[in-house]
Amino acid sequence: MKKTKNEMLAVIEKLREDKFPDLPADLVARIIETEADFMENQVEACKRVGQLVDQYIPSEGER
């Protein structure tokens, strides 16, 4: 299972580099980790992913 997870992460990282280079790699990794941690509770996963994204989007005063 570990090998499959690492392979999946490598593929996602390659796609991020090719298609979305401005998207932080650590954000993508944290989103994937959060989704995996909360597979059985998608409401909680969505809430936590939203929090991660909010941390990366500057607020109106920071733009």
Backbone as a ProteinNet text record, in pm:
[ID]
protein_1_A
[PRIMARY]
MKKTKNEMLAVIEKLREDKFPDLPADLVARIIETEADFMENQVEACKRVGQLVDQYIPSEGER
[TERTIARY]
83.1	0	87.1	195.9	285.1	342.1	383	438.8	333.5	211.5	103.5	78.4	78.8	57.3	170	292.8	406.3	401.6	360.4	346.6	239.6	127.4	19.7	66.5	136.1	186.9	285	366.6	461.8	389.4	285.8	207.5	139.1	80.1	12.4	112.8	230	332.6	376.4	390.9	428.6	320.9	195.8	86	86	109.6	113.8	225.8	342.9	456.5	426.3	364.4	338.5	222.9	115.8	-7.5	-30.3	14.2	-15.2	109.9	214.9	341.5	332	232.3	216.9	148.6	89.9	24.1	130.8	135.6	240.4	233.5	346.5	354.1	311.6	349.9	313.8	163.9	96.4	-49.4	-113.7	-70.7	-126.5	-103.1	16.1	47.9	-38.7	-58.5	-140.4	-287	-336	-473.7	-490.5	-396.9	-404.2	-399.4	-311	-299.5	-429.5	-488.5	-613.7	-725.5	-735.2	-838.1	-819.8	-696.1	-669.8	-703.7	-672.6	-698.9	-848.2	-927.7	-1070.5	-1157.4	-1111.4	-1188.5	-1329.3	-1340.1	-1468.8	-1557.7	-1505	-1581.5	-1556.2	-1625.9	-1602.5	-1641.8	-1734.4	-1770.1	-1649.9	-1585.9	-1467.7	-1352.1	-1335.4	-1229	-1248.7	-1369.4	-1399.1	-1372.1	-1412.6	-1389.3	-1239.6	-1163.5	-1019.6	-946.2	-986.9	-926.1	-956	-1077.5	-1112	-1023.6	-994.4	-906.4	-765.5	-717.3	-584	-578	-679	-682.7	-691.8	-773.5	-787.6	-653.9	-568.4	-437.9	-348.3	-371.3	-287.1	-341.4	-468.3	-527.7	-515.2	-452.4	-437.7	-573.1	-585.8	-709.8	-711.6	-823.5	-839.1	-732.6	-698	-599.9	-456.4	-429.9	-295	-268.2	-367.1	-349.6	-284.7
-119.6	0	125.4	123	238.9	273.8	171.2	195	260.2	210.6	266.6	411.5	442.6	580.1	670.3	623.5	702.5	723.7	620.9	634.3	736.3	730.6	825.2	968.2	987.3	1119.9	1170.5	1081.4	1120.1	1163.3	1092.8	1129.4	1263.5	1283.5	1410.6	1524.8	1503.2	1607.2	1641.1	1541.7	1566.9	1648.9	1615.8	1692.6	1836.5	1852.1	1986.5	2067.5	2007.9	2077.9	2118.5	2027.6	2052	2149.3	2131.8	2207.3	2327.2	2316.5	2419.5	2454.8	2502.4	2526.4	2633.3	2720.3	2823.9	2772.9	2655.7	2596.3	2534.2	2572.3	2521	2368.4	2304.2	2158.6	2112.7	2189	2147.3	2156.5	2251.2	2260.8	2137.2	2099.1	1980.9	1856.7	1841.3	1725.8	1724.1	1839.8	1846.3	1816.5	1860	1829.9	1679.3	1617.5	1473.3	1398.3	1439.8	1375.6	1390.4	1507.7	1532.3	1445.5	1439.3	1354.9	1208.5	1161.4	1023.4	999.2	1096.3	1082.3	1080.3	1144.9	1157.4	1095.6	983.3	914	877.7	842.5	798.6	914.2	1035	1151.7	1266.8	1266	1365.2	1506.2	1518.3	1651.6	1713.2	1635.5	1683.7	1708.2	1619.9	1637.8	1769.1	1794.9	1918.3	2040.7	2035.4	2146.2	2172.2	2068.1	2083.2	2126	2075.6	2119.1	2266.9	2307.8	2449.6	2536.4	2489.5	2562.8	2572.3	2463.9	2465.9	2567.7	2566.5	2658.9	2802.8	2825.5	2960.9	3015.1	2928.1	2970.9	3020.8	2974.2	3011.3	3127.4	3157.8	3269.6	3394	3499	3622.2	3687.1	3747.4	3817.5	3949.8	4015.4	4140.9	4243.5	4249.9	4349.2	4318.2	4195.3	4153.9	4160.4	4187.7	4190	4313.7
0	0	0	76.5	85.2	-51.2	-127.8	-260	-350.4	-346.1	-427.4	-390.7	-262.6	-217.8	-267.2	-255.7	-302.1	-452.9	-525.1	-670.9	-706.9	-635.8	-659.7	-631.6	-522	-487.7	-593.1	-645.7	-749.7	-877.5	-913.6	-1032.9	-1012.7	-897.4	-868.6	-868.6	-812.7	-811.1	-953	-1038	-1177.5	-1247.8	-1226.6	-1285.7	-1234.4	-1104.9	-1048.1	-1112.4	-1123.8	-1184.7	-1328.7	-1404.6	-1546.6	-1570.9	-1498	-1526	-1433.4	-1309.2	-1209.8	-1129.2	-1193.7	-1122.5	-1013.7	-1020.6	-918.7	-791.9	-800.9	-685.2	-595.7	-468.3	-379	-362.2	-379	-366	-226.8	-125.2	10.2	33.9	-30.1	-17.4	-77.6	-195.6	-261.2	-175.2	-123.6	-39	86.8	146.4	268.6	238.7	122.9	83.7	63.8	-5.2	-28	104.4	192.3	323.2	403	399.4	470.6	414.6	282.1	220.4	261.3	263.7	303	449.8	534.4	677.8	710.5	627.6	657.1	547.9	491.8	388.4	434.3	558.3	612.2	656.6	655.3	700.2	602.9	490.9	387.1	429.9	521.4	571	643	727.7	799.7	702.6	604.9	505.1	430.4	387.3	314.5	400.9	525.6	618.2	634.1	654.6	676.9	549.9	434.6	308.7	287.1	317.2	307.1	394.8	514	604.3	547.3	487.6	426	312.5	228.5	115.3	165.4	266.2	321.7	373.2	422.8	473	360	238	124.7	43.9	61.9	-12.4	72.2	15.3	95	120.1	236.6	267.4	190.4	186.6	111.7	150.2	276.3	321.9	280.7	239.6	204.3	55.5	-26.5	-172.3	-219.6
[MASK]
+++++++++++++++++++++++++++++++++++++++++++++++++++++++++++++++

